[in-house]
Amino acid sequence: MTVMDLRVLAERIPLVADRALVEIVNSTETAAHLADYRAGEGFFRHLWSKVTGSDRKRNDQGAQALARAQRLTVDLVRDLGEHLSFTNLNVALVATRLDELARETEDSGRLARQGLEEVSELASVVASFMDITTRRLDAVEQRLDVHAALLDAHAAALLELERRQVHSELWQGSRDSVDAAVRGWRTHGAYRSLPWPCQALLLARQLAAGKPGEHESATGDRQWRERLADELLADAGYGELREELGWRERLPLAALLSHTLAALPGTEDRLMVAELLGAGLPPELRPPHTPLALVTARTLELAARRPEEQEGHIIHQARQDTFEECLRRPGAMTPQEFVRWAVDEQADAARAARGRIGRGLAPGGRGALPVAELPPQSQHPARLATPATEEGVR
């Protein structure tokens, strides 16, 4: 409807002019409401409206409503001022409402500006708080790093102290074990009923399997070997053996084995010593066989199982079996070489067994010593289980 149509209608119905003026004011109020809505938006809602396009849409709507109201007001006032008249009451109401809208619009603008200032101030406070918090967190993190480094250092120190304590306990246990074994051998006659070469082998085997061998495996300390060798070399039985055999320089192994058989004539005693040196045990239950101990054990076992066989043949067979198992055949040696070889063999065998156990392997390695041929009346053959390895062989 144009202004001309409105004028024709107002001539027939006078209140039309009043209503048209009210609608124009209402359009102006709509524009004011849109402005109020925008002014009342918070910081983040205003930001979101910009992102989604709602803010721009309301701007366009408010501008269109305001322009339309202003244009209609101008046209209506110009035209109706010439041809029509308004009621005093309606004009008064409209004027009052327009004044109120003007004041409300001004208040809304002031509130909007105040809100923006408060939001800006709040953003500044939050930024300052975040900066302070970040610095404090950085300081806390640095202190935590320092504490973590200190804890690591303390843990390392505790581990080192624990390691030293364990080694100290092992060392003390090793010394006590050597003292007890030597005292029992010298004072209380341990092993004294056996030939002196068997005494040396069994005493070394006992200590290698006990605390001294454990201490050596953990620390690499071999002092107990030297001490035991010195004790053996200082023993009176060692001097008697040398005098009996005329052992000044190198002595053939066969002569030493022959002396051992002569000093241990009993069948049961021979089997006992052979078993103490590893006879009859599978690799899972003993250290690896070593040449000197194995040839002695094999000689004693064959002599016990074949009492009618010649001694020379038994010794030859024992040496051959030892070579097949250990890939080494003991030969002639001096008294000092025998003692140190006996000690080192047993120590190396025990250390190798502990290392193999740590890797989940059988301590004695693989293989088994061939079973000795028994006389026809024998019902329970014995065997020496031996590995074909070089572990424990010097």
C-alpha positions in Angstrom: 0.0 0.0 0.0 1.4 3.4 -1.0 1.0 6.7 0.8 -1.6 7.7 -1.8 -3.7 4.6 -1.0 -3.3 5.3 2.7 -4.5 8.9 2.2 -7.6 7.7 0.3 -8.3 5.2 3.0 -7.8 7.8 5.7 -10.4 10.0 4.1 -13.0 7.3 4.5 -11.7 6.0 7.9 -10.0 8.7 10.0 -8.3 6.3 12.5 -6.2 4.8 9.7 -3.8 7.7 9.9 -3.3 7.1 13.7 -2.8 3.4 13.1 -0.3 4.0 10.3 1.7 6.4 12.6 1.7 3.8 15.3 3.0 1.1 12.9 5.8 3.4 11.8 6.8 3.9 15.5 6.5 0.2 16.0 8.9 -0.4 13.1 11.3 2.1 14.8 10.9 0.2 18.1 11.8 -3.1 16.3 15.0 -1.6 15.0 15.7 -0.4 18.6 15.1 -3.9 19.9 17.5 -5.4 17.4 20.1 -2.8 18.5 19.4 -3.7 22.2 19.8 -7.4 21.5 23.2 -6.7 20.0 24.2 -4.5 22.9 23.3 -7.2 25.4 25.3 -9.9 23.8 28.4 -11.1 25.7 31.9 -11.2 24.4 31.9 -14.8 23.3 28.3 -14.7 22.0 29.1 -11.7 20.0 32.2 -13.4 18.6 30.1 -16.5 17.8 27.5 -14.4 16.0 30.2 -13.0 13.9 31.4 -16.5 13.0 27.9 -17.8 12.2 26.7 -14.7 10.3 23.9 -14.0 12.8 25.4 -10.7 13.7 25.5 -9.5 10.1 22.0 -10.6 9.5 20.7 -8.6 12.5 22.7 -5.6 11.4 20.9 -5.8 8.0 17.5 -6.3 9.6 18.0 -3.4 12.0 19.2 -1.0 9.3 16.4 -2.0 7.0 13.7 -1.5 9.7 15.2 1.8 10.7 15.5 3.1 7.1 11.9 1.9 6.3 10.5 3.6 9.4 12.3 6.8 8.7 11.2 6.9 5.0 7.6 6.1 5.9 7.7 8.7 8.6 8.9 11.4 6.3 6.5 10.5 3.5 3.6 10.1 5.9 4.2 13.4 7.7 4.7 15.3 4.5 1.6 13.9 2.8 -0.8 13.6 5.8 0.4 16.9 7.1 -1.1 18.5 4.0 -4.3 16.5 3.7 -5.1 14.8 7.0 -5.0 15.4 10.7 -4.1 13.2 13.8 -5.9 13.0 17.0 -4.1 14.9 19.8 -4.2 11.8 22.1 -2.6 9.5 19.5 0.1 12.1 18.6 0.9 12.5 22.3 1.2 8.8 22.8 3.4 8.4 19.8 5.6 11.3 20.9 6.0 9.9 24.4 6.9 6.5 23.0 9.4 8.0 20.7 11.1 9.8 23.6 11.2 6.6 25.6 12.7 4.7 22.7 15.3 7.4 22.3 16.3 7.1 26.0 16.3 3.3 25.9 18.5 3.3 22.8 20.9 5.7 24.5 20.9 3.5 27.7 21.5 0.4 25.6 24.4 1.9 23.9 25.9 3.0 27.2 25.4 -0.5 28.7 26.9 -2.1 25.6 30.0 0.2 25.8 30.3 -0.6 29.5 30.0 -4.3 28.9 32.7 -4.2 26.3 35.0 -2.3 28.7 34.3 -4.9 31.4 35.0 -7.8 29.0 38.2 -6.2 27.9 39.3 -5.7 31.5 38.3 -9.3 32.3 40.3 -10.6 29.4 43.3 -8.6 30.6 43.0 -10.1 34.1 42.6 -13.6 32.7 45.7 -13.1 30.5 47.7 -11.9 33.5 46.5 -14.8 35.6 47.4 -17.3 32.9 50.9 -15.8 32.6 51.5 -16.0 36.3 50.1 -19.5 36.4 52.4 -20.5 33.5 55.5 -19.1 35.2 54.6 -20.9 38.5 54.0 -24.2 36.7 57.4 -23.8 34.9 59.0 -23.2 38.3 57.3 -26.2 39.8 58.3 -28.4 36.8 61.9 -27.2 37.2 61.8 -28.2 40.9 60.3 -31.5 40.0 63.1 -32.1 37.5 65.7 -31.3 40.2 64.0 -33.6 42.7 63.8 -36.4 40.0 67.5 -36.0 39.4 68.2 -36.2 43.1 66.0 -39.3 43.5 67.9 -41.0 40.6 71.2 -40.1 42.2 70.0 -41.5 45.5 68.7 -44.6 43.9 72.0 -45.2 42.1 73.8 -44.7 45.4 71.5 -47.1 47.2 72.1 -49.7 44.5 75.8 -49.2 44.8 75.6 -49.6 48.5 73.5 -52.7 48.2 75.9 -54.1 45.7 78.9 -53.4 48.0 77.0 -55.0 50.9 76.2 -58.1 49.0 79.8 -58.4 47.8 81.1 -57.8 51.3 78.8 -60.5 52.7 79.9 -62.9 49.9 83.6 -62.0 50.6 83.1 -62.7 54.3 81.2 -65.9 53.6 84.0 -67.0 51.3 86.7 -66.4 53.8 84.7 -68.2 56.5 84.1 -71.1 54.2 87.7 -71.5 53.3 88.7 -71.2 57.0 86.2 -73.9 58.0 87.1 -76.3 55.2 90.8 -76.0 55.7 90.4 -76.3 59.5 88.2 -79.4 59.1 90.8 -80.9 56.7 93.8 -80.1 58.8 92.5 -80.5 62.3 89.5 -82.8 62.1 90.8 -85.2 59.4 88.3 -84.4 56.6 89.2 -86.4 53.5 92.4 -87.7 55.3 91.4 -91.3 54.7 91.7 -90.8 50.9 94.8 -90.6 48.7 96.3 -87.1 48.8 95.5 -86.3 45.1 91.8 -87.1 45.8 92.0 -84.9 48.9 93.1 -82.0 46.8 90.4 -82.5 44.1 87.6 -83.0 46.6 88.6 -80.0 48.8 88.7 -77.8 45.7 85.4 -79.1 44.5 83.8 -78.4 47.9 84.9 -74.8 48.0 84.2 -74.1 44.3 80.6 -75.3 44.9 80.2 -73.2 48.0 80.6 -69.5 49.1 84.1 -69.0 47.6 82.9 -70.0 44.2 79.8 -67.9 44.5 81.8 -64.9 45.5 84.1 -65.4 42.5 81.2 -65.7 40.1 79.7 -62.4 41.4 82.9 -60.3 41.7 85.6 -62.1 39.7 87.8 -62.3 42.8 90.0 -65.4 42.6 91.9 -65.0 45.9 90.4 -68.1 47.4 92.1 -70.2 44.7 95.5 -68.9 45.6 94.9 -69.4 49.3 93.7 -73.0 48.9 96.6 -73.8 46.6 99.0 -72.4 49.2 97.4 -74.5 51.9 97.7 -77.6 49.8 101.3 -77.0 48.9 102.1 -76.4 52.6 100.4 -79.6 53.8 102.6 -82.4 55.2 100.7 -84.9 53.0 101.9 -83.1 49.9 105.5 -83.5 51.0 105.0 -87.2 51.8 103.5 -87.8 48.4 106.4 -86.2 46.7 108.9 -88.3 48.7 107.0 -91.5 48.1 106.8 -91.0 44.3 110.1 -89.3 44.0 108.2 -86.4 42.5 110.7 -83.7 41.8 110.0 -82.7 38.2 107.3 -83.7 35.8 105.6 -87.0 36.7 103.6 -89.0 34.2 99.9 -89.1 34.9 99.8 -92.9 34.8 102.1 -93.0 37.8 99.9 -90.7 39.8 96.8 -92.7 38.9 98.5 -95.9 39.8 99.4 -94.5 43.2 95.8 -93.5 43.7 94.5 -97.0 42.9 97.1 -98.5 45.3 96.2 -96.1 48.1 92.4 -96.8 47.7 92.1 -100.6 47.3 88.4 -100.9 48.4 85.8 -101.2 45.7 83.2 -99.2 47.6 85.8 -96.5 48.4 86.7 -96.2 44.8 83.0 -95.9 43.7 82.4 -93.4 46.5 85.2 -91.1 45.3 84.3 -91.5 41.7 80.7 -90.4 42.5 82.0 -87.5 44.5 83.9 -86.4 41.4 80.7 -86.5 39.3 80.1 -90.1 38.4 76.5 -91.2 37.9 75.0 -87.8 37.7 73.2 -86.3 34.6 74.4 -82.9 33.3 71.5 -81.2 35.0 72.8 -82.1 38.4 76.5 -81.4 38.3 79.1 -79.0 37.0 80.9 -79.8 33.7 83.5 -82.5 33.8 87.1 -81.5 33.8 90.1 -83.5 32.5 92.0 -84.1 35.8 88.9 -84.9 37.9 87.3 -87.0 35.1 90.3 -89.1 34.4 90.6 -89.8 38.2 86.9 -90.6 38.5 86.9 -92.8 35.4 90.0 -94.7 36.6 88.4 -95.4 40.0 85.1 -96.4 38.4 86.6 -98.8 35.9 88.9 -100.3 38.5 85.8 -100.9 40.7 83.7 -102.3 37.9 86.5 -104.4 36.4 88.6 -105.8 39.3 90.2 -108.5 37.1 91.4 -106.1 34.4 95.0 -105.0 34.2 95.7 -101.6 35.7 97.5 -100.3 32.7 94.5 -101.1 30.4 92.1 -99.4 32.9 94.3 -96.2 33.0 94.6 -96.2 29.2 90.8 -96.5 28.8 90.1 -93.8 31.4 92.5 -91.4 29.6 90.9 -92.2 26.2 87.4 -91.6 27.6 88.5 -88.3 29.1 90.0 -87.1 25.8 86.7 -87.9 24.0 84.7 -86.0 26.5 86.9 -83.0 27.3 89.0 -82.9 24.1 92.0 -82.7 26.3 94.2 -85.5 27.9 96.1 -84.7 31.1 99.8 -85.5 30.8 102.9 -85.3 32.9 103.0 -82.4 35.4 105.0 -81.1 38.3 103.6 -81.2 41.9 102.9 -77.5 41.8 101.1 -77.8 38.4 99.0 -80.6 39.7 97.8 -78.6 42.7 97.0 -75.4 40.8 95.5 -77.3 38.0 93.2 -79.3 40.4 92.0 -76.0 42.1 91.6 -74.1 38.9 89.7 -76.9 37.2 87.1 -77.2 39.9 86.7 -73.4 40.2 86.3 -72.9 36.5 83.8 -75.8 36.3 81.7 -74.3 39.1 81.8 -70.9 37.6 80.7 -72.2 34.2 77.9 -74.1 35.8 76.6 -71.0 37.5 76.7 -69.1 34.3 74.8 -71.8 32.4 72.2 -71.9 35.1 71.7 -68.2 34.7 71.0 -68.7 31.0 68.6 -71.5 31.6 70.9 -74.3 30.5 72.0 -77.5 32.1 75.0 -76.8 34.4 76.9 -79.8 33.2 76.5 -79.2 29.5 75.6 -81.9 27.1 76.7 -85.5 26.5 77.4 -88.4 28.8 80.4 -90.6 29.6 80.2 -94.0 27.9 79.0 -96.7 30.4 81.8 -98.9 31.7 81.7 -102.5 30.7 80.7 -104.5 33.7 81.5 -108.1 34.7 78.7 -110.6 34.1 77.7 -110.7 37.7 77.1 -107.0 37.9 73.4 -106.0 38.1 73.5 -102.3 38.6 75.9 -100.5 36.2 77.0 -97.1 37.1 77.9 -94.4 34.6 79.6 -91.0 34.5 77.5 -88.3 32.7 79.8 -85.9 31.0 79.4 -83.0 28.6 81.4 -82.7 25.4 82.2 -79.0 26.1 85.3 -77.0 26.8 83.7 -75.0 29.7 85.8 -75.5 32.7 88.8 -76.8 30.8 91.8 -74.7 31.2 
